[in-house]
Amino acid sequence: MEQPLHILERYFGYRAFRPGQEEVVRQLLQGRDVLSVMPTGAGKSICFQVPALCLEGITLVVSPLISLMKDQVGALLQAGVKAAYLNSSLTERQFGLALRNARQGMYKIIYAAPERLETESFLEFARNAEISLLAVDEAHCISQWGQDFRPSYLNIPQFVKALPRRPVVGAFTATATPQVREDIVRSLELQDPFSLVSGFDRPNLFFQVDVPKSKKEALLRFLASRREESGIVYCATRKTVEEICAFLQERGFSAGRYHAGLESGERQSSQEDFSYGRTRLMVATNAFGMGIDKSDVRFVVHYNMPKDVESYYQEAGRAGRDGEEARCLLLYSPGDVRTNQFLIELRGDEETDQGYEQRVKREQERLKHMTVYCRTTGCLRGYLLRYFGESAREHCGKCGSCLANFRELDITRDAQQILSCVRRAGERFGAGTIIDILRGADTERIRSWSLDTLSTYGLMRDYSRDEVQSRIQYLLENGCLVQAEGQYPTLALGPKARGVLFQGETLVAQVRSLPREEVQRAAAASGTPADPELLRRLQQLRGRLAQQAGVPGYVVFSDKTLREMAAIRPQTLAQMRLVNGVGDFKLEKYGQKFLDEILAFQED
C-alpha cells in the first residue's frame, strides 16, 4: 500500500495534511468506520479521496447533487485520478458505457446519488465489484433534525447490507450539531466509529451583521469595491432573487440568477457561467451552492436572514474555500423573521398532521437561534462556534461585533407604549396587528375590530415598521412579552412587563454603530504578498488553459496557488513543485507554461 502522504503530494500537490485529515485517513485505512465533521474549506474530500487511492478496489462516494459530483470528478481527472459519476445527467447510453467501464475496473472513485443505490442495475454492479470504502458526503442529509433532510439517505444501510462484504463506511459533513451527529451514527449504522470534529472555526472568514435602513443601498456600498471579485448574494425567495439580480445588472454588475423556478437549462447555464468566471455574482436562493466547489468566492452576502444557523454557516462557508480572506455579510431586518415563519408554516403535500407539527416546532426553534445571532451584541464567531458545541473566546477581534461601537438607547417610553397596546388590545393579536395599531394604519382589519379607538392608536406613527418590530423583538427576548406558538402567534404580556409598566423600571437597548473603515481594514487583511501584475498574468494564463480543458479556472490552479507562485517566482520545475497545490500530474501538464509566463514577466 502506498503511503497516504505520498498520495497526497503526488496527486494533490500538498506536502502535509491539514489538521484532522491525517487521523481520519489513518482510521479508514485501518478498517474503522468514521464520522468526520469539518468546516467548509477544511478539505474533507481529501479524507476519503486519499484512502481511495491507497486501498485496493473501488471507493463509492454517495453525494446529493449532480453539480457536486461533476465538480469533484472534474478536479480528480485534472489531478490524474481515474474517477466517474453515475447520475441522471447521463443519457441511457452514457450511463451504460460508464457502468461497463466501472465493471472492468477502470475507475478508482465512483460518485453516485443516494437514489442510484436503490436501482437493480447499480446494485448488481456493486455486488460484483470490490468496494473497499463507502464515503457518505453531506451526511447531515440523513438526519431529520438537520436542515437538508433527504429521505433517500435512509436507504444507505440497506444497500450496505445487500453487499457480499461490508466496506468501511465514512460519513462526512461540514455542519452538524451534537444531536445531528448522534443521528448520523445511528441512522447510518456506523460500527464503533472514530469521530472527529475538527473545529467549526474558519479563521479566514470575517462575519458581519448589518441592520440597514435600505438593504439595496447597503448592498451597493458593499459591492462597490468588489466588482472584480467573485461572490454570492443569497435571497429568501425567488421573487427577491429576480428583483435583486435585475437591480444589480442595471447598475453594471456581472450578475446571474439561480432558483428552483427556472428551467433546468438556465440553472445549469447560470451555474457554469459562475463557476467558469464568466459572471462574477450569483444571486440565488438556497437551492444554489451545495454542489459548488468554487474555491475563489471572496464574499457571501445574505440579503435576507436564513431560517437556521446550520444553513447560514453552510452558505456563508462557501466563501474563502481556498483559505484566503473572505467576507460574510448578513443584511438583517425584522421582516426576515416574518418571511421565514411563513416559509416554515407552508405544508408539504405528503406531510401528516403529526409530522407537520413536529417539523414546524423544530424549525421554529432553529429560527429563534438564528434571530438571536442577528441581534446579538456579542462576538459573532463565538456565537456560531458555541451553537455547534464548541468553546469560544469572548472576543475574536475579527468580526463585525468585536469591531463595532455600541451606543445605549433608552427605549422605556417605546416599551411602555407597546406593552400598553398589547394589553388594551386584549392580548388577542399578533405582532403585525400591534404594529399597525401603533403606527395608525387605516386597514379593514383595524376598522372591523375598532382598534382605531384604542388610546394607543397612532402613538408610534413616526416610527418605521422595522423600528417598531425591532423593539417588539427586544421585549420578547427580555421577557416583557411572550408569543404564543402555532399558526396564530399572538402577543401577551410577559413576567417582566409589570416592572416596566407600573414600577418605574427602565429599558436600555444596545444599538450597533460600525466604524466602517476599521471593519473593512480588518476584513481585507491580505495573505502572501505577490506582484499584482504577475498575478494578473498568471490568472489570464490559467483562464486560457481552463477554457481549452473545458473546466473552471480554479480546477487548474486555485487563486491561493497562483498567489504563492507570484510571490515565490519559481525558476525551475523542481522549484515549481514546491508550490502548494502543484502535484505531479499538474506539474507535467501545466508547470512549464506557468514557468514560461513567470520568466517572460521578469524579462519585460
C-alpha positions in Angstrom: 0.0 0.0 0.0 1.4 3.4 -1.0 1.8 5.8 1.9 -1.0 8.4 2.3 1.5 11.3 2.3 2.9 10.2 -1.0 -0.6 10.1 -2.5 -1.4 13.5 -1.1 1.7 15.0 -2.7 1.7 13.1 -6.0 -1.9 13.7 -6.9 -3.0 16.8 -5.0 0.3 18.7 -4.6 0.3 19.1 -0.8 3.2 18.2 1.3 1.3 18.0 4.6 -2.2 17.2 5.8 -4.4 19.9 7.3 -5.5 19.5 10.9 -7.7 16.4 11.4 -7.2 15.0 7.9 -4.3 12.5 8.6 -6.1 10.9 11.6 -9.3 10.3 9.6 -7.3 8.8 6.7 -5.4 6.6 9.1 -8.6 5.3 10.8 -10.2 4.5 7.4 -7.2 2.6 6.2 -7.2 0.6 9.4 -10.7 -0.5 8.6 -12.6 1.6 11.1 -15.8 3.5 10.4 -15.5 7.3 10.7 -17.7 10.3 11.4 -15.8 13.4 10.3 -17.2 16.9 10.8 -15.0 19.6 9.2 -16.0 23.1 8.2 -16.4 24.0 4.6 -12.9 24.6 3.1 -11.1 22.4 5.6 -10.5 19.7 3.0 -12.9 16.9 4.0 -12.9 15.5 0.4 -9.2 14.7 0.8 -10.2 12.5 3.8 -11.8 9.9 1.5 -10.0 10.6 -1.8 -6.6 9.8 -0.4 -7.7 6.4 1.2 -9.5 5.6 -2.1 -6.1 5.8 -3.9 -4.3 3.8 -1.2 -6.9 0.9 -1.0 -7.4 -1.9 -3.4 -10.7 -1.9 -5.2 -13.3 0.9 -5.6 -14.4 3.8 -3.4 -18.1 4.6 -3.8 -19.0 8.2 -2.8 -22.6 8.9 -2.1 -23.2 12.6 -3.0 -26.5 14.5 -3.0 -26.1 16.8 -6.0 -25.2 16.4 -9.6 -23.2 19.6 -9.7 -21.2 18.5 -6.7 -20.3 15.2 -8.4 -19.3 17.0 -11.6 -17.0 19.4 -9.8 -15.3 16.8 -7.7 -14.9 14.3 -10.6 -13.6 17.1 -12.9 -11.0 18.1 -10.3 -9.9 14.5 -9.8 -9.5 13.9 -13.5 -7.3 17.1 -13.7 -5.2 15.6 -10.9 -4.7 12.3 -12.8 -7.2 10.2 -10.8 -9.5 7.8 -12.7 -13.0 8.8 -11.5 -16.5 8.9 -12.8 -20.1 9.8 -11.7 -23.3 7.8 -12.3 -26.3 10.0 -12.1 -29.4 11.2 -14.0 -27.5 13.8 -16.0 -26.1 11.0 -18.2 -28.1 9.7 -21.2 -29.0 6.0 -21.1 -26.2 5.2 -23.5 -23.6 7.2 -21.4 -24.8 5.6 -18.2 -24.5 2.1 -19.8 -21.0 2.9 -21.0 -19.9 4.3 -17.6 -21.3 1.2 -15.8 -19.5 -1.1 -18.2 -16.2 0.7 -17.6 -16.8 0.5 -13.9 -17.3 -3.3 -14.1 -14.0 -3.5 -15.9 -12.3 -1.7 -13.1 -11.4 1.5 -15.0 -12.3 3.8 -12.0 -10.9 4.1 -8.5 -13.6 6.5 -7.3 -17.2 6.5 -8.4 -19.7 9.1 -7.3 -23.4 8.3 -7.2 -26.6 9.9 -5.9 -28.3 8.1 -3.0 -31.3 7.2 -5.2 -29.0 5.4 -7.6 -28.2 2.8 -4.8 -31.8 1.6 -5.0 -31.7 0.6 -8.7 -31.3 -3.0 -9.7 -28.6 -2.4 -12.3 -26.4 -0.4 -9.9 -26.9 -2.9 -7.1 -25.9 -5.8 -9.4 -22.7 -3.9 -10.3 -22.0 -3.2 -6.6 -22.5 -6.9 -5.6 -19.9 -8.0 -8.2 -17.4 -5.2 -7.6 -14.7 -4.9 -4.9 -16.0 -1.9 -2.9 -13.4 -1.1 -0.3 -14.8 2.2 1.1 -18.2 3.8 1.1 -18.0 7.5 1.7 -21.2 9.3 2.5 -20.7 13.0 1.7 -23.1 15.7 3.2 -24.0 13.1 5.8 -26.3 15.5 7.7 -28.8 14.9 4.9 -29.7 11.6 6.7 -30.9 13.4 9.9 -34.5 14.7 10.3 -33.0 17.1 12.8 -30.8 18.6 10.1 -31.6 21.4 7.7 -31.3 19.4 4.5 -33.1 16.1 5.3 -33.1 13.8 2.3 -35.2 10.6 2.8 -33.2 8.6 0.2 -30.2 8.7 2.5 -32.1 6.5 5.0 -31.8 3.6 2.5 -27.9 3.6 2.5 -27.7 1.0 5.4 -29.9 -1.4 3.3 -27.6 -1.0 0.4 -24.6 -1.8 2.6 -26.3 -5.0 3.9 -27.0 -6.1 0.3 -23.3 -6.3 -0.5 -21.4 -9.6 -0.1 -18.8 -7.9 2.1 -19.3 -4.8 4.2 -16.9 -1.9 3.2 -15.5 0.6 5.6 -18.1 3.4 5.9 -17.1 7.1 6.3 -19.6 9.8 7.0 -18.6 13.4 6.2 -20.3 16.8 6.7 -19.4 20.4 7.4 -22.3 21.4 9.7 -23.8 19.2 12.3 -24.9 19.9 15.9 -24.3 17.2 18.6 -27.9 16.0 18.1 -27.4 15.6 14.3 -24.1 13.8 14.8 -25.8 11.3 17.0 -28.5 10.8 14.4 -25.9 10.2 11.7 -24.2 7.5 13.6 -27.5 5.8 14.5 -29.1 6.1 11.0 -26.1 5.0 9.0 -25.5 2.2 11.5 -21.8 3.1 11.8 -19.9 0.4 13.8 -17.7 1.7 16.6 -16.9 4.9 14.6 -13.9 7.1 15.1 -15.5 10.6 15.5 -13.6 13.7 14.7 -15.0 17.2 15.0 -12.0 19.2 13.7 -13.4 22.5 14.7 -16.0 24.7 13.1 -13.9 27.8 13.1 -13.0 29.4 9.8 -10.4 32.0 10.8 -10.2 33.4 7.3 -13.9 34.4 7.3 -15.0 37.8 8.6 -18.6 37.8 9.9 -20.7 40.9 10.0 -24.4 41.7 10.5 -25.9 45.0 9.4 -29.4 46.3 10.1 -29.6 49.0 7.3 -32.4 51.4 6.5 -32.1 50.3 2.9 -30.8 46.9 2.0 -30.3 47.8 -1.6 -28.1 50.8 -0.7 -26.1 48.7 1.8 -25.6 46.0 -0.9 -24.4 48.6 -3.4 -22.0 50.1 -0.9 -20.6 46.6 -0.1 -20.2 45.7 -3.8 -18.7 49.0 -4.9 -15.1 48.0 -4.5 -15.7 44.3 -5.3 -16.7 44.3 -9.0 -13.8 42.1 -9.9 -14.3 39.6 -7.1 -16.5 36.5 -7.2 -19.3 36.4 -4.7 -22.8 35.0 -3.9 -25.9 37.0 -2.8 -28.5 34.8 -1.1 -32.1 35.8 -1.0 -35.0 34.2 0.8 -37.5 34.0 -2.2 -37.5 33.6 -5.9 -39.1 37.0 -6.3 -36.3 38.7 -4.4 -33.7 36.9 -6.5 -35.3 38.3 -9.7 -35.6 41.8 -8.2 -32.0 42.0 -6.9 -30.4 40.4 -9.9 -32.1 42.9 -12.2 -31.2 45.7 -9.8 -27.5 44.8 -9.9 -27.5 44.2 -13.7 -29.0 47.7 -14.2 -26.0 49.1 -12.3 -23.4 47.4 -14.4 -22.6 44.3 -12.2 -21.9 41.0 -13.9 -24.7 39.0 -12.2 -26.6 35.8 -12.8 -29.6 34.3 -11.1 -30.4 30.8 -9.8 -33.6 29.4 -8.1 -35.7 26.3 -8.4 -38.4 28.1 -10.5 -36.0 28.4 -13.5 -35.8 25.8 -16.2 -33.0 23.3 -15.7 -31.1 24.5 -18.7 -31.0 28.1 -17.4 -29.9 26.9 -13.9 -27.1 24.9 -15.4 -26.0 27.7 -17.6 -26.0 30.2 -14.7 -24.1 27.8 -12.6 -21.4 27.2 -15.3 -21.1 30.9 -16.0 -20.4 31.5 -12.3 -18.1 28.5 -11.9 -16.1 29.4 -15.0 -15.9 33.1 -14.1 -18.0 34.4 -16.9 -20.2 36.1 -14.3 -18.8 37.5 -11.1 -22.0 37.5 -9.0 -24.6 34.8 -8.4 -27.9 36.0 -6.9 -29.7 32.9 -5.6 -32.0 31.1 -3.2 -30.7 28.3 -1.0 -31.3 26.0 -4.0 -27.8 27.1 -5.1 -24.5 26.2 -3.5 -24.2 22.7 -2.1 -22.8 21.4 -5.3 -20.4 24.3 -5.9 -16.7 23.6 -5.2 -15.6 27.0 -6.4 -12.6 27.9 -4.3 -12.2 31.6 -5.1 -15.5 33.0 -3.8 -14.4 36.1 -1.9 -17.7 37.0 -0.3 -21.2 35.8 0.6 -23.9 38.3 1.3 -27.2 37.2 2.8 -29.8 39.7 1.6 -32.3 38.0 3.9 -31.8 36.1 7.2 -31.8 32.3 6.6 -34.2 30.0 8.6 -31.5 28.5 10.8 -27.8 28.7 11.9 -26.9 25.5 10.1 -28.0 26.8 6.7 -26.4 30.2 7.3 -23.0 28.7 8.3 -23.0 26.3 5.4 -23.9 29.0 2.9 -21.5 31.6 4.4 -18.8 28.9 4.3 -18.8 28.9 0.6 -16.6 31.9 0.8 -12.9 31.5 1.1 -12.6 27.8 0.5 -9.1 28.4 -0.7 -8.1 29.7 2.8 -7.8 33.3 1.7 -9.5 36.2 3.5 -13.3 36.4 2.7 -16.3 38.3 3.9 -19.7 37.0 5.1 -22.3 39.8 5.4 -25.8 39.4 6.6 -28.3 42.2 6.0 -31.0 41.8 8.7 -34.4 43.3 9.1 -37.3 42.2 11.4 -39.3 41.4 8.3 -37.0 38.5 7.7 -38.4 36.8 10.7 -42.0 37.0 9.4 -40.9 35.7 5.9 -39.2 32.7 7.5 -42.2 32.0 9.7 -44.4 32.0 6.6 -42.0 29.6 4.8 -41.8 27.3 7.9 -45.6 27.0 8.1 -46.0 26.0 4.4 -47.2 22.4 4.5 -45.8 19.7 2.3 -48.2 17.7 0.2 -47.3 14.4 1.9 -46.9 15.6 5.5 -49.1 14.1 8.1 -50.6 16.2 10.9 -48.1 14.9 13.4 -45.1 15.2 11.0 -46.1 18.7 10.2 -46.4 19.8 13.8 -43.0 18.2 14.7 -41.2 19.8 11.8 -42.7 23.2 12.4 -41.7 23.0 16.1 -38.1 22.1 15.2 -37.8 24.8 12.6 -39.3 27.5 14.8 -36.8 26.6 17.5 -33.9 26.9 15.0 -35.3 30.2 13.7 -35.1 31.6 17.3 -31.4 30.8 17.4 -30.8 32.5 14.0 -32.7 35.6 15.1 -30.6 35.9 18.3 -27.4 35.7 16.1 -28.6 38.6 14.1 -29.4 40.7 17.2 -26.6 39.8 19.5 -24.1 42.4 20.6 -21.6 39.7 21.4 -18.9 38.0 19.3 -20.5 36.6 16.1 -17.8 33.9 15.6 -18.2 32.9 19.3 -22.0 32.5 18.9 -21.6 30.3 15.9 -19.0 28.1 17.5 -21.0 27.7 20.7 -24.1 26.8 18.7 -22.2 23.8 17.2 -21.0 22.7 20.6 -17.5 24.3 20.7 -16.0 26.6 23.3 -15.0 30.0 22.1 -13.3 33.1 23.3 -15.5 36.0 24.4 -14.0 38.2 21.7 -12.4 37.0 18.4 -11.3 40.5 17.4 -12.2 39.8 13.8 -16.0 40.1 13.3 -18.5 42.9 13.0 -19.5 42.8 16.7 -16.0 42.7 18.1 -15.0 45.7 16.0 -18.3 47.6 16.5 -19.2 50.5 18.7 -22.4 50.2 20.6 -24.4 53.1 21.9 -27.1 52.8 24.6 -30.6 53.8 23.7 -33.3 54.3 26.4 -36.4 52.6 24.9 -38.5 52.7 28.1 -41.2 55.0 26.7 -41.4 53.0 23.5 -41.7 49.8 25.5 -44.5 51.2 27.7 -46.5 52.2 24.6 -46.1 48.7 23.0 -46.9 46.8 26.2 -49.9 49.1 26.8 -51.1 48.5 23.3 -50.9 44.7 23.7 -52.8 44.9 27.0 -55.5 47.2 25.7 -56.0 45.0 22.6 -56.8 42.1 24.9 -53.7 40.1 24.2 -55.5 38.7 21.1 -53.4 39.9 18.2 -50.0 39.1 16.6 -47.1 41.5 16.1 -48.3 42.6 12.7 -51.6 44.0 14.0 -50.0 45.6 17.1 -47.6 47.4 14.8 -50.5 48.6 12.6 -52.3 49.9 15.7 -49.2 51.8 17.0 -48.4 53.3 13.6 -52.0 54.4 13.0 -52.7 52.1 9.9 -56.0 52.5 8.2 -56.8 48.9 7.3 -60.0 46.9 7.1 -58.8 44.7 10.0 -58.2 47.8 12.2 -61.6 49.2 11.4 -63.6 45.9 11.7 -62.2 45.3 15.2 -62.5 49.0 16.2 -58.8 49.1 17.0 -58.5 52.7 15.9 -60.5 53.7 19.0 -57.8 52.4 21.3 -55.8 55.1 23.2 -52.6 53.6 21.8 -53.7 54.0 18.2 -51.1 56.0 16.3 -48.7 56.6 19.2 -45.7 55.5 17.1 -46.8 56.8 13.7 -43.3 58.5 13.3 -41.5 55.1 13.6 -40.9 52.8 10.6 -42.4 49.3 10.7 -39.0 47.8 11.2 -38.2 50.1 14.1 -41.4 49.0 16.0 -40.8 45.4 15.1 -37.2 45.5 16.4 -38.5 46.9 19.8 -41.1 44.2 20.0 -38.4 41.6 19.3 -36.3 43.1 22.1 -39.3 42.9 24.5 -39.7 39.2 23.6 -36.1 38.5 24.2 -36.0 40.1 27.7 -39.4 38.6 28.9 -41.6 41.7 28.8 -43.6 40.0 26.0 -44.3 36.3 25.2 -45.5 34.9 21.9 -47.9 32.0 21.5 -46.7 29.1 19.4 -48.7 27.6 16.5 -50.5 29.1 13.5 -51.6 32.3 15.3 -48.6 33.6 17.3 -50.4 36.3 19.4 -48.6 38.6 21.8 -49.2 38.7 25.5 -47.6 40.4 28.5 -44.6 38.5 29.9 -43.4 38.2 33.5 -41.2 41.4 33.3 -43.9 43.6 31.8 -45.3 44.9 35.1 -42.0 46.3 36.2 -41.8 48.5 33.1 -45.5 49.5 33.0 -46.1 50.2 36.7 -42.9 50.1 38.7 -40.7 52.6 37.0 -38.1 50.1 35.6 -36.1 51.4 32.6 -35.1 49.6 29.5 -31.8 50.4 27.7 -31.1 48.6 24.4 -27.7 48.3 22.8 -27.6 49.8 19.2 -24.9 48.8 16.9 -22.7 51.5 15.3 -20.0 50.1 13.0 -16.8 52.0 12.3 -16.8 51.1 8.7 -13.3 51.9 7.8 -11.9 49.9 10.7 -14.1 46.9 9.9 -13.1 47.0 6.2 -9.5 47.3 7.0 -9.6 44.2 9.3 -11.6 42.2 6.8 -9.3 43.0 4.0 -6.1 41.7 5.7 -4.0 40.2 2.9 -2.2 36.9 2.8 1.1 36.2 0.9 2.4 39.3 -0.9 2.5 39.0 -4.6 3.2 41.3 -7.5 -0.3 42.2 -8.8 0.7 42.4 -12.4 2.4 39.0 -12.4 -0.6 37.6 -10.5 -2.9 39.0 -13.2 -0.9 37.4 -16.0 -0.9 34.0 -14.2 -4.7 34.3 -13.8 -5.1 35.1 -17.5 -2.9 32.1 -18.5 -5.0 29.9 -16.1 -8.1 31.2 -17.8 -6.9 30.3 -21.3 -5.8 26.8 -20.2 -9.1 26.2 -18.3 -11.0 27.2 -21.4 -9.0 24.7 -23.5 -9.6 22.0 -21.0 -13.3 22.8 -20.5 -13.0 23.2 -16.8 -13.4 26.1 -14.3 -10.2 28.1 -13.7 -9.8 27.0 -10.0 -9.6 23.4 -11.2 -6.3 24.2 -13.0 -4.9 26.1 -10.0 -6.5 27.9 -7.1 -6.0 31.6 -6.5 -4.0 30.7 -3.4 -1.6 28.6 -5.5 -1.2 31.4 -8.1 -0.6 33.9 -5.4 2.1 31.7 -4.0 3.7 31.3 -7.5 3.7 35.1 -7.9 5.3 35.6 -4.6 8.0 32.8 -4.8 8.5 33.1 -8.6 10.0 29.6 -9.2 12.7 29.4 -11.8 12.7 25.6 -12.5 10.2 22.8 -12.5 11.7 21.5 -9.3 11.0 24.8 -7.6 7.5 24.9 -9.1 6.8 21.5 -7.5 7.4 23.2 -4.1 4.4 25.4 -4.6 1.3 24.2 -2.6 -1.3 22.8 -4.9 1.1 21.7 -7.7 1.0 17.9 -7.8 3.0 15.7 -10.2 0.2 15.4 -12.8 -0.4 19.2 -12.9 3.3 19.9 -12.9 3.7 17.8 -16.0 0.6 19.2 -17.6 0.9 22.9 -16.8 4.2 23.5 -15.0 6.3 24.7 -17.9 3.6 27.0 -19.2 3.5 28.9 -15.9 7.2 28.9 -15.6 7.5 30.5 -19.1 5.0 33.1 -18.0 6.9 34.0 -14.9 10.2 34.1 -16.8 8.7 36.3 -19.5 7.4 38.7 -16.8 10.8 39.0 -15.3 12.4 39.8 -18.7 9.8 42.5 -19.5 
